[in-house]
Amino acid sequence: MDQKFKYHYDDSIGIMFKYYYGPISIEDIESSWEYAFENDIIPKNVKGFILDYKHANFSFNIEKYITIPEFYKKHLEIFGNKKIAIITVQPKDIVIPVLVSNNDDGYISRPFSTLESAILWVLS
């Protein structure tokens, strides 16, 4: 099976980067986070998250987007009061992060098209 995600924690700025590859389902999103939880990949002192979908695309019905903010809300011990920047480059994929951000509760998410702006926002 091809790798669909990888993690990188930059301890100099306190941001957890998560990179996605190829077609991504809701199940891929949830299982990749659960993998990170179970393997203690996310440091306790993380300041925020950057989810990079530049080399991926969302492969699920748009109506299922609500599962993503519900997942974050269910795991506020990880995401609570944190910023989640979502980077997409394909116009058709921007709608998912926008819909997710409209349902933020206990965390803050926002779509971005560049890494630089996402980092600045997470650190602000």
ChimeraX attribute file (.defattr): number of C-alpha atoms within 10 A of each C-alpha:
attribute: neighborCount
match mode: 1-to-1
recipient: residues
	/A:1	3
	/A:2	6
	/A:3	8
	/A:4	16
	/A:5	19
	/A:6	13
	/A:7	15
	/A:8	13
	/A:9	17
	/A:10	11
	/A:11	12
	/A:12	6
	/A:13	13
	/A:14	16
	/A:15	23
	/A:16	21
	/A:17	20
	/A:18	18
	/A:19	18
	/A:20	23
	/A:21	16
	/A:22	16
	/A:23	14
	/A:24	17
	/A:25	15
	/A:26	17
	/A:27	12
	/A:28	15
	/A:29	17
	/A:30	15
	/A:31	12
	/A:32	18
	/A:33	19
	/A:34	12
	/A:35	11
	/A:36	14
	/A:37	14
	/A:38	10
	/A:39	9
	/A:40	10
	/A:41	14
	/A:42	19
	/A:43	14
	/A:44	9
	/A:45	9
	/A:46	17
	/A:47	18
	/A:48	25
	/A:49	24
	/A:50	25
	/A:51	21
	/A:52	24
	/A:53	23
	/A:54	19
	/A:55	15
	/A:56	19
	/A:57	19
	/A:58	22
	/A:59	13
	/A:60	13
	/A:61	9
	/A:62	12
	/A:63	9
	/A:64	11
	/A:65	19
	/A:66	15
	/A:67	15
	/A:68	21
	/A:69	21
	/A:70	14
	/A:71	14
	/A:72	21
	/A:73	18
	/A:74	13
	/A:75	14
	/A:76	14
	/A:77	10
	/A:78	17
	/A:79	20
	/A:80	16
	/A:81	14
	/A:82	17
	/A:83	22
	/A:84	26
	/A:85	27
	/A:86	26
	/A:87	24
	/A:88	25
	/A:89	16
	/A:90	15
	/A:91	8
	/A:92	10
	/A:93	18
	/A:94	18
	/A:95	16
	/A:96	20
	/A:97	21
	/A:98	16
	/A:99	18
	/A:100	21
	/A:101	20
	/A:102	14
	/A:103	17
	/A:104	16
	/A:105	15
	/A:106	16
	/A:107	19
	/A:108	19
	/A:109	23
	/A:110	20
	/A:111	21
	/A:112	22
	/A:113	18
	/A:114	14
	/A:115	17
	/A:116	9
	/A:117	12
	/A:118	23
	/A:119	18
	/A:120	10
	/A:121	15
	/A:122	21
	/A:123	13
	/A:124	7
